[in-house]
Amino acid sequence: MKIAIASGKGGTGKTTLAVNLALRAAETMPVALLDLDVEEPNGGIFIQAEIVEQRTMHRLVPEWDEASCTLCGKCADVCRFNAILKLGKKIIVMPELCHSCHACSELCPAGALPMRETVLGKLRHYRLGKLDFVESKLEIGVEMASPLIGQTIGYAESRCPGKSYVFRDCPPGTSCAVMDATKDADFVILVTEPTPFGLHDLGLAVETMRHLGKPMAVVINRMGIGNDDVLRYCESERLPVWGKFPNRREIAELYSRGELIYPQVEAFRRELDSILQQLESLPRQP
């Protein structure tokens, strides 16, 4: 099963849950964990594992061949993303806006926009016991996370088959990157906190997942720092609450040192086990 762990806002504890849940599950079954927060991946801080493979990831963007170009302007007309402009006798390509759809290159009558490789970022694959951990990080200056997220998912599907669970640590928010990380997930766990900001952004995340038609449950982190508004919201929206992690200093100290929490905090471990039991009860796709 593909389990996406997402959140409406950053800083709710999404990576903390993803890493600890994946490693707890990997004690008894084969599991993969994908860090798809490619702009700032930090799951690797908590996982000391052997590296299996690392590679540079690329995508294709058009490059203007001035000698072949007839300046017909068709490339600018067909680009849905305004990544190409015709200015006088120049064709301007803006790779930051390009979605690598190939339309300009394929439809250019003169073949003046061949696609060239450009660096997206770096991918690293680690292994620790029954856990395969894959993380990717965008190259500095690259604007769009979605292409690298898609390539990371594709890599894991080909190189990490036969897993009981594939946990995806998704980017925060409700952007295109989040939708790309969750669109083919079997189930989504939304991590929130009992604060006004947490409630507001949880609502946005719930709307997004409902738009994608995803079944979901909520996990509340740092219980005790706010009020019961999040619980009342989940009840009114008929959202199951699968976990309530306490706001405790020892948890924050372990996190700040880059240490796993569940081996050292029994209350945290009990909540993880409860979540895993709930996952086991979900219907499996044939």
C-alpha positions in Angstrom: 0.0 0.0 0.0 1.1 3.5 -0.8 0.6 5.7 2.3 1.1 9.4 1.9 1.9 11.4 5.0 1.0 15.0 4.4 0.1 18.2 6.2 -1.6 21.5 5.4 1.3 23.5 6.9 5.0 22.9 7.6 6.3 22.1 11.1 3.5 19.9 12.2 5.7 16.8 12.7 5.1 15.1 9.3 8.7 13.9 8.9 8.8 12.8 12.5 5.8 10.6 12.0 6.9 9.3 8.6 10.4 8.2 9.8 9.4 6.7 13.1 6.4 4.9 11.6 8.4 3.5 8.7 11.2 2.2 10.9 8.7 0.8 13.4 6.9 -1.1 10.6 10.3 -2.3 9.2 10.9 -4.2 12.4 8.5 -6.9 11.1 7.9 -6.3 7.4 9.6 -5.0 4.2 8.9 -1.2 3.9 10.0 1.7 1.8 10.1 5.3 2.8 10.3 8.1 0.2 11.3 11.6 1.2 9.4 13.6 -1.4 9.8 17.0 0.3 12.6 17.5 -2.3 13.1 21.2 -1.6 14.2 20.5 2.0 14.5 16.7 2.6 15.5 15.9 6.2 14.3 12.3 6.8 17.9 11.2 6.4 18.9 13.1 9.5 17.2 10.3 11.5 18.2 7.3 9.5 21.8 6.0 9.7 21.9 3.5 6.8 24.1 2.1 4.1 23.9 3.9 0.7 22.9 1.6 -2.1 22.8 4.0 -5.0 23.1 7.7 -5.8 22.4 9.4 -9.1 21.9 12.8 -10.7 18.4 13.3 -12.0 17.7 15.2 -15.2 14.8 16.5 -17.2 14.5 17.8 -20.8 14.0 21.4 -21.7 14.1 23.0 -25.2 17.1 24.9 -26.4 16.7 27.4 -29.2 18.7 26.7 -32.4 18.9 30.2 -34.0 20.3 28.9 -37.3 17.4 26.6 -38.0 14.6 28.9 -36.7 12.2 30.6 -39.1 10.7 32.8 -36.4 7.2 31.6 -37.1 6.3 31.9 -33.4 4.4 28.7 -33.2 6.4 27.5 -30.2 5.2 30.5 -28.2 1.6 30.0 -29.3 1.5 26.3 -28.2 3.3 26.7 -24.9 0.6 26.5 -22.1 3.0 27.6 -19.5 4.4 30.8 -21.1 7.9 29.4 -21.0 8.7 30.6 -24.5 8.5 34.1 -25.9 9.1 35.5 -29.4 10.6 38.9 -29.0 11.5 40.5 -32.4 14.1 38.2 -34.0 14.7 36.2 -30.8 13.1 33.2 -29.2 13.5 33.3 -25.4 13.2 30.0 -23.5 12.6 30.2 -19.7 13.5 26.8 -18.3 12.2 27.7 -14.8 8.6 27.8 -16.3 9.1 24.8 -18.6 7.1 21.6 -17.8 9.0 19.4 -20.3 5.8 18.6 -22.2 7.7 18.6 -25.6 4.9 20.5 -27.4 7.2 23.3 -28.7 9.9 20.8 -29.8 7.5 18.4 -31.5 5.4 21.0 -33.2 8.2 23.3 -34.4 8.2 23.1 -38.3 11.9 23.8 -38.5 13.0 21.5 -35.6 14.6 24.6 -34.0 13.9 23.6 -30.4 15.6 20.3 -29.6 15.2 19.0 -26.1 18.4 19.0 -24.0 19.1 17.5 -20.6 19.3 19.8 -17.6 20.0 18.8 -14.0 17.0 18.5 -11.6 18.7 17.3 -8.5 20.3 14.3 -6.7 18.7 11.0 -5.6 20.1 8.8 -2.9 18.9 5.3 -2.0 19.7 3.8 1.4 19.0 0.4 3.0 18.7 -0.5 6.7 17.4 -4.0 7.5 14.0 -4.3 5.9 13.8 -0.6 5.2 14.6 1.0 1.8 14.9 4.8 2.2 14.9 7.0 -1.0 15.4 10.8 -0.8 15.8 13.4 -3.5 17.0 17.0 -3.3 16.4 19.7 -5.9 19.4 21.4 -7.4 19.8 25.0 -6.2 17.9 27.4 -8.5 15.5 24.8 -9.9 11.9 26.1 -9.5 9.6 23.2 -9.8 9.6 20.2 -7.5 7.0 18.1 -9.4 9.3 16.6 -12.0 11.8 15.3 -9.4 9.0 14.0 -7.2 7.6 12.0 -10.2 11.1 10.6 -11.0 11.7 9.6 -7.4 8.4 7.7 -7.2 9.2 6.0 -10.5 12.7 5.0 -9.2 11.2 3.5 -6.0 8.6 1.5 -7.9 11.3 -0.1 -10.1 14.0 -0.5 -7.4 12.0 -1.2 -4.3 9.3 -3.7 -5.3 7.4 -6.1 -3.1 7.0 -3.8 0.0 4.2 -4.2 2.5 4.0 -0.4 2.7 5.5 2.5 0.8 5.4 5.5 3.1 5.7 8.9 1.3 6.9 11.9 3.3 5.2 14.6 1.2 5.8 18.3 0.9 3.8 20.6 3.2 0.8 22.6 2.0 -1.6 22.1 -0.9 0.6 22.9 -3.9 1.0 21.0 -7.2 4.0 19.2 -5.6 1.7 17.8 -2.8 -0.9 16.7 -5.4 1.8 14.9 -7.4 3.1 13.2 -4.3 -0.4 12.0 -3.3 -2.4 11.5 -6.5 -1.8 7.7 -6.7 -1.6 7.0 -3.0 -4.0 4.4 -1.5 -4.4 6.3 1.7 -3.4 9.7 3.2 -2.5 10.5 6.8 -2.8 14.2 7.5 -0.7 15.5 10.4 -1.8 18.6 12.2 -1.5 20.4 15.5 -4.2 21.8 17.8 -3.7 25.4 17.0 -5.7 28.0 14.9 -3.1 27.7 12.1 -3.1 23.9 12.3 -6.9 23.9 12.0 -7.0 26.3 9.1 -4.4 24.5 7.1 -5.9 21.1 7.9 -9.1 22.3 6.3 -7.3 23.2 3.1 -5.5 19.8 3.1 -8.8 18.0 3.6 -10.4 19.8 0.7 -7.5 19.0 -1.5 -7.5 15.3 -0.7 -11.3 15.1 -1.2 -10.8 16.7 -4.6 -8.4 13.9 -5.4 -10.8 11.3 -4.0 -8.5 10.0 -1.3 -9.5 8.2 1.8 -7.8 9.8 4.8 -7.3 10.0 8.6 -5.8 12.6 10.9 -3.0 12.5 13.3 -2.7 15.3 15.9 0.8 16.1 17.1 1.7 18.1 20.2 -1.6 17.5 21.9 -2.0 19.9 24.8 -0.6 23.1 23.3 -3.9 24.5 22.0 -7.6 23.6 22.3 -10.1 21.0 21.1 -11.1 22.8 17.9 -9.3 20.3 15.7 -11.0 17.4 17.4 -14.4 19.1 16.9 -13.6 19.7 13.3 -12.7 16.1 12.6 -15.9 15.0 14.3 -18.0 17.3 12.3 -16.3 16.3 9.0 -16.4 12.6 10.0 -12.6 12.3 9.8 -11.1 9.5 11.9 -8.4 10.5 14.3 -5.8 7.8 14.3 -3.2 9.2 16.7 -2.7 11.9 19.4 1.0 12.5 20.2 1.7 14.3 23.4 3.5 17.6 23.7 6.5 16.5 25.8 9.9 18.0 26.3 11.7 14.7 26.0 10.3 14.2 22.5 11.5 17.6 21.4 14.9 17.0 22.8 15.2 13.6 21.0 14.1 15.3 17.8 16.5 18.2 18.1 19.4 15.6 18.5 18.3 13.8 15.4 17.3 10.7 17.3 14.4 8.3 16.8 11.6 8.8 19.3 9.7 5.5 19.5 12.5 3.4 21.0 12.8 5.7 23.9 9.2 7.1 24.5 6.6 4.4 25.2 3.6 6.7 24.8 4.9 7.6 21.3 5.5 4.0 20.4 1.9 3.0 21.5 0.5 5.6 19.1 2.6 4.3 16.2 1.4 0.8 16.9 -2.2 1.9 16.9 -1.7 3.6 13.5 -0.1 0.5 12.1 -3.1 -1.6 13.3 -5.4 0.8 11.6 -3.4 0.5 8.4 -3.6 -3.3 8.6 -7.4 -3.1 8.8 -7.6 -1.1 5.5 -8.9 -3.0 2.4 -6.1 -4.0 0.1 -6.2 -3.5 -3.7 -6.3 -6.9 -5.6 
